[in-house]
Amino acid sequence: MRFMVPFLVAMIASTTPSWAALKTQLVEYKQGDAVLEGYLAYDDALSGKRPGILVVHEWKGLNAYAKHRADMLAQLGFVAFAADIYGKGVRPQTVAEASAESTKFKEDRALLRARVNAGFDVLKSQPNVDTSKLAAIGYCFGGTAVLELGRSGADVNGIVVFHGGLSTPTPQDARNIKAKVLALQGAADPFVKPEEVAAFEKEMQDAHVDYRLIKYPGAMHGFTNPDNKGVNPPGALYNEAADKASWQEMQKFFKSIFQ
């Protein structure tokens, strides 16, 4: 995978006292001829190399929510890079626009894999990242993306899916997964049907992937995002209990894989 050496577009230092060491910056990079713009976050008070976490956005693209999750990871001591799958400036605003954009990549898994691997390459290129300790997390559409990262054979230690799309047109590619996989799903998700979840489990089992699936009772799609009010689209609803529990599960998972 070839990509341009990232260059800094902007550096923003938080004014919040507890975040005084948090450094964030936009990073422009390329996949093929496409110009992309991701978001890097890390704690500048820490020295030495540390685990790197790739973050992949929901269907509305790299917005404030994905950046906030990268900031949260940086506060935990990781280097976090929120990848841009759609392209610089491509930030859908409506449900219709988000559906159209995400569908392009769901129907072209080779392109999705190329875009998520391009972001992964940027993460690995950071001088403060320990490239022997890498993970990827994704939300909704991003959950699909990080699973495709694994199915592409990427050298990643762990993959965490938050209320993600689990289906794939090539389940046999799960044999390429080198990572442990943690899927955190809403038991009442109207978009990820029980048969899709069952097919995912069969895919993982057939490929002998070390995986764990947790389903949160009553939780619907998008349960980690407070902006989801259950109306736009219907069926996406924030669930505070599931949000907090899933974040804790992710942290325990990272502690396990990075020992």
C-alpha positions in Angstrom: 0.0 0.0 0.0 1.6 3.3 -1.1 0.6 6.6 0.5 1.9 10.1 0.8 4.0 10.9 3.8 1.4 12.6 6.0 1.8 16.3 6.6 0.3 18.4 9.3 -2.6 20.6 8.3 -3.5 21.9 11.7 -2.5 21.4 15.4 -5.0 22.1 18.1 -4.2 22.2 21.8 -7.1 21.8 24.2 -7.6 24.5 26.7 -9.1 22.1 29.3 -6.6 21.7 32.2 -6.9 18.0 32.4 -6.3 17.7 28.7 -3.2 20.0 28.7 -1.0 17.3 27.2 -3.5 16.2 24.5 -2.1 16.9 21.1 -4.4 16.6 18.0 -3.8 17.3 14.4 -5.3 16.8 11.0 -3.3 14.6 8.7 -3.7 14.6 4.9 -2.8 11.4 3.1 -3.7 9.6 -0.1 -5.1 6.3 -1.3 -4.5 6.0 -5.0 -5.5 9.4 -6.4 -8.0 10.1 -3.6 -7.0 12.7 -1.1 -8.0 11.9 2.5 -7.9 13.8 5.7 -7.7 11.9 9.1 -7.3 13.0 12.7 -4.4 12.1 15.0 -4.5 12.3 18.8 -2.0 11.4 21.5 -0.8 12.5 24.9 2.3 14.6 24.5 3.3 14.2 28.2 4.0 10.5 27.6 7.4 9.4 26.3 8.4 6.4 24.3 6.4 4.3 22.0 2.9 3.1 22.8 0.1 1.0 21.3 -1.7 2.6 18.3 -5.4 2.5 17.7 -7.2 3.0 14.4 -10.6 4.6 14.7 -13.1 4.3 11.8 -16.1 6.6 11.6 -19.9 6.0 11.3 -21.7 6.4 8.0 -21.7 10.2 8.2 -17.9 10.3 7.8 -15.1 11.6 9.9 -16.9 14.0 12.2 -16.7 15.3 15.7 -17.9 12.0 17.2 -15.1 9.9 15.7 -12.6 12.6 16.7 -13.9 12.6 20.3 -13.4 8.9 20.5 -9.8 9.4 19.3 -9.3 12.0 22.0 -10.7 9.5 24.6 -8.2 6.9 23.5 -5.3 9.3 23.6 -6.3 10.1 27.2 -6.0 6.4 28.0 -2.4 6.5 26.7 -2.8 5.3 23.2 -1.9 7.0 19.9 -5.2 7.2 18.0 -5.7 7.9 14.4 -9.2 8.4 13.1 -9.2 7.4 9.4 -11.1 9.1 6.6 -12.7 6.5 4.4 -14.8 8.8 2.2 -12.3 11.5 1.2 -11.3 15.0 2.3 -14.3 17.2 2.6 -16.8 14.4 2.0 -19.0 14.6 5.1 -22.6 13.6 4.5 -25.1 15.7 6.4 -28.4 13.8 5.8 -29.5 10.2 6.1 -29.9 10.0 2.4 -26.4 11.3 1.7 -24.8 9.0 4.3 -26.7 6.0 2.9 -25.5 6.8 -0.6 -21.9 7.3 0.4 -21.6 4.3 2.7 -23.2 2.0 0.1 -20.5 2.8 -2.4 -18.0 1.1 -0.1 -20.2 -1.7 1.1 -20.7 -2.6 -2.5 -17.0 -2.3 -3.3 -15.2 -4.2 -0.5 -11.8 -4.0 -2.4 -12.0 -0.2 -2.2 -13.1 -0.3 1.4 -10.2 -2.4 2.3 -7.8 -0.1 0.4 -9.1 2.9 2.2 -9.0 1.4 5.7 -5.5 0.0 5.1 -4.3 3.5 3.9 -5.4 4.8 7.3 -3.8 1.9 9.1 -0.5 2.7 7.3 -0.7 6.3 8.5 -1.1 5.1 12.1 1.8 2.7 11.8 4.0 5.5 10.4 3.7 7.6 13.6 7.1 7.7 15.4 5.5 7.2 18.8 3.6 4.1 17.8 4.7 0.6 18.8 3.9 -1.3 15.6 3.9 -4.6 17.5 0.8 -3.3 19.4 -1.9 -2.3 17.1 -5.7 -2.4 17.2 -8.7 -1.0 15.2 -12.1 0.1 16.4 -15.1 1.0 14.3 -18.6 2.3 14.8 -21.5 1.2 12.6 -20.1 1.6 9.1 -16.7 1.7 10.7 -17.4 -1.7 12.3 -17.7 -3.1 8.8 -14.5 -1.3 7.8 -12.4 -2.7 10.6 -13.6 -6.2 10.0 -12.6 -5.8 6.3 -9.2 -4.6 7.6 -8.9 -7.9 9.3 -10.2 -9.9 6.4 -7.6 -8.3 4.2 -4.9 -9.9 6.3 -3.6 -6.8 8.1 -1.1 -7.3 10.9 -3.4 -6.0 13.7 -3.6 -7.4 17.2 -7.2 -6.6 17.9 -10.4 -5.5 16.3 -13.3 -4.0 18.2 -16.7 -3.5 16.5 -19.3 -1.2 18.1 -22.8 -1.8 16.7 -21.3 -2.5 13.3 -22.4 -4.2 10.1 -21.2 -7.7 10.3 -22.0 -9.1 6.9 -19.5 -9.8 4.1 -19.8 -11.1 0.6 -16.6 -13.1 1.1 -16.9 -15.0 4.5 -14.0 -17.2 3.4 -11.7 -14.3 3.8 -12.0 -14.5 7.6 -9.2 -17.1 7.4 -6.9 -14.1 6.8 -7.8 -12.5 10.1 -4.8 -12.4 12.5 -6.5 -10.4 15.2 -8.6 -11.2 18.1 -12.1 -9.8 17.5 -14.5 -8.2 19.9 -18.0 -7.4 18.6 -20.2 -5.2 20.8 -23.8 -5.2 19.5 -27.2 -4.1 20.5 -29.6 -7.0 21.1 -32.4 -4.8 19.8 -30.6 -3.5 16.8 -33.2 -3.3 13.9 -30.5 -3.0 11.2 -28.2 -5.8 12.1 -30.6 -8.7 12.0 -30.2 -11.9 14.1 -29.5 -13.9 10.9 -26.6 -11.5 10.1 -25.2 -11.9 13.6 -25.5 -15.7 13.3 -23.7 -15.7 9.9 -20.9 -13.6 11.5 -20.5 -16.1 14.3 -20.4 -19.0 11.8 -17.8 -17.1 9.7 -15.6 -16.6 12.8 -16.0 -20.2 13.9 -15.3 -21.7 10.5 -12.1 -19.6 10.2 -11.1 -20.4 13.8 -10.9 -16.7 14.7 -10.5 -15.9 18.4 -13.6 -13.8 18.8 -16.1 -12.7 21.4 -19.6 -11.4 20.8 -21.5 -9.3 23.4 -25.1 -8.3 22.9 -26.5 -5.6 25.2 -30.2 -6.2 26.0 -32.5 -3.4 24.9 -29.7 -1.6 23.0 -30.5 -0.4 19.5 -28.3 0.6 16.6 -25.8 3.4 17.3 -26.1 3.0 21.1 -22.7 4.7 21.8 -23.5 8.0 20.2 -25.5 10.6 22.2 -26.6 12.3 19.0 -28.8 9.3 18.2 -32.3 10.1 19.3 -34.2 7.2 17.7 -35.7 9.2 14.9 -33.1 10.1 12.3 -32.8 7.3 11.3 -35.5 5.4 13.3 -33.8 2.6 15.2 -30.6 4.4 16.1 -30.8 5.3 19.7 -28.3 6.2 22.4 -28.1 3.9 25.4 -25.9 5.2 28.2 -25.6 1.9 30.0 -24.5 0.0 26.9 -22.2 2.8 25.9 -20.3 2.8 29.2 -20.3 -1.0 29.4 -19.0 -1.5 25.9 -16.2 1.1 26.4 -15.1 -0.8 29.5 -15.1 -4.1 27.6 -12.9 -2.5 25.0 -10.4 -1.4 27.6 -10.3 -4.8 29.1 -9.8 -6.3 25.7 -6.8 -3.9 25.0 -5.3 -4.8 28.3 -5.4 -8.4 27.4 -4.0 -8.2 23.8 -1.3 -5.6 24.7 0.2 -7.5 27.7 
